[in-house]
Amino acid sequence: KWVKETISHMDMNEQEASLDGQITTTVMKLQLLSQDISNSLQESAELMLSSLPKTLRDIERVQRDSLSLKDCLSTLTSNVKQLERSSLPAQIDPAGTGTSGTSTGESERESKA
Protein backbone atom coordinates (compact mmCIF):
# COMPACT_ATOMS: atom_id res chain seq x y z
CA LYS A 1 0.00 0.00 0.00
CA TRP A 2 2.82 2.38 0.94
CA VAL A 3 4.68 1.54 -2.26
CA LYS A 4 1.61 2.26 -4.36
CA GLU A 5 1.06 5.58 -2.59
CA THR A 6 4.69 6.59 -2.98
CA ILE A 7 4.75 5.69 -6.67
CA SER A 8 1.41 7.36 -7.37
CA HIS A 9 2.70 10.68 -6.00
CA MET A 10 5.71 10.64 -8.31
CA ASP A 11 5.55 11.65 -11.90
CA MET A 12 6.70 9.21 -14.56
CA ASN A 13 10.31 10.46 -14.72
CA GLU A 14 10.70 10.24 -10.93
CA GLN A 15 9.25 6.72 -10.96
CA GLU A 16 11.71 5.61 -13.64
CA ALA A 17 14.64 7.23 -11.85
CA SER A 18 13.58 5.76 -8.53
CA LEU A 19 13.08 2.32 -10.08
CA ASP A 20 16.47 2.53 -11.80
CA GLY A 21 18.07 3.45 -8.48
CA GLN A 22 16.38 0.54 -6.72
CA ILE A 23 17.42 -1.88 -9.43
CA THR A 24 20.99 -0.58 -9.32
CA THR A 25 21.06 -0.90 -5.52
CA THR A 26 19.63 -4.43 -5.66
CA VAL A 27 22.13 -5.50 -8.33
CA MET A 28 24.99 -4.10 -6.24
CA LYS A 29 23.77 -5.95 -3.15
CA LEU A 30 23.49 -9.18 -5.15
CA GLN A 31 27.01 -8.73 -6.51
CA LEU A 32 28.37 -8.19 -3.00
CA LEU A 33 26.54 -11.25 -1.69
CA SER A 34 27.84 -13.27 -4.63
CA GLN A 35 31.39 -12.15 -3.87
CA ASP A 36 30.97 -13.04 -0.17
CA ILE A 37 29.69 -16.50 -1.07
CA SER A 38 32.52 -16.98 -3.55
CA ASN A 39 35.10 -15.98 -0.92
CA SER A 40 33.53 -18.30 1.63
CA LEU A 41 33.58 -21.22 -0.80
CA GLN A 42 37.20 -20.50 -1.69
CA GLU A 43 38.22 -20.48 1.99
CA SER A 44 36.34 -23.73 2.60
CA ALA A 45 37.98 -25.41 -0.38
CA GLU A 46 41.45 -24.28 0.72
CA LEU A 47 40.83 -25.51 4.26
CA MET A 48 39.64 -28.88 2.97
CA LEU A 49 42.63 -29.25 0.65
CA SER A 50 45.07 -28.35 3.41
CA SER A 51 43.56 -30.90 5.80
CA LEU A 52 43.34 -33.69 3.22
CA PRO A 53 46.94 -35.01 3.58
CA LYS A 54 46.57 -35.30 7.38
CA THR A 55 43.23 -37.06 6.95
CA LEU A 56 44.78 -39.54 4.50
CA ARG A 57 47.67 -40.23 6.91
CA ASP A 58 45.16 -40.83 9.71
CA ILE A 59 43.18 -43.23 7.52
CA GLU A 60 46.33 -45.16 6.61
CA ARG A 61 47.36 -45.33 10.29
CA VAL A 62 43.92 -46.64 11.29
CA GLN A 63 44.12 -49.22 8.49
CA ARG A 64 47.55 -50.42 9.68
CA ASP A 65 46.34 -50.54 13.28
CA SER A 66 43.26 -52.52 12.32
CA LEU A 67 45.35 -55.06 10.39
CA SER A 68 47.69 -55.37 13.34
CA LEU A 69 44.74 -55.87 15.66
CA LYS A 70 43.32 -58.50 13.32
CA ASP A 71 46.64 -60.39 13.40
CA CYS A 72 46.81 -60.15 17.19
CA LEU A 73 43.25 -61.44 17.53
CA SER A 74 43.99 -64.29 15.15
CA THR A 75 47.08 -65.24 17.18
CA LEU A 76 45.13 -64.97 20.42
CA THR A 77 42.32 -67.14 19.05
CA SER A 78 44.84 -69.74 17.92
CA ASN A 79 46.53 -69.72 21.32
CA VAL A 80 43.22 -70.10 23.13
CA LYS A 81 42.28 -73.07 20.92
CA GLN A 82 45.65 -74.73 21.60
CA LEU A 83 45.24 -74.11 25.31
CA GLU A 84 41.75 -75.60 25.27
CA ARG A 85 43.01 -78.71 23.44
CA SER A 86 45.94 -79.20 25.79
CA SER A 87 43.90 -78.67 28.94
CA LEU A 88 40.99 -80.95 28.13
CA PRO A 89 40.44 -83.25 31.09
CA ALA A 90 42.03 -86.63 30.40
CA GLN A 91 39.86 -89.68 30.71
CA ILE A 92 40.93 -90.69 34.22
CA ASP A 93 39.67 -93.89 35.75
CA PRO A 94 38.54 -94.08 39.40
CA ALA A 95 41.81 -95.76 40.43
CA GLY A 96 43.73 -92.78 39.03
CA THR A 97 45.84 -94.71 36.54
CA GLY A 98 45.07 -92.35 33.71
CA THR A 99 43.63 -94.98 31.41
CA SER A 100 40.36 -94.64 29.72
CA GLY A 101 37.60 -97.04 30.64
CA THR A 102 38.20 -99.53 33.41
CA SER A 103 40.74 -99.65 36.20
CA THR A 104 43.74 -101.98 36.17
CA GLY A 105 42.09 -104.34 38.59
CA GLU A 106 38.96 -104.62 36.49
CA SER A 107 40.87 -105.29 33.29
CA GLU A 108 42.89 -108.01 35.03
CA ARG A 109 39.67 -109.58 36.23
CA GLU A 110 38.15 -109.42 32.76
CA SER A 111 41.21 -111.07 31.23
CA LYS A 112 41.10 -113.87 33.85
CA ALA A 113 37.44 -114.50 33.25
Buried (B, 14 or more C-beta within 10 A) or exposed (E): EEEEEEEEEEEEEEBEEEEEEEEEEEEEEEEEEEEEEEEEEEEEEEEEEEEEEEEEEEEEEEEEEEEEEEEEEEEEEEEEEEEEEEEEEEEEBEEEEEBEEBBEEEBEEEEEE
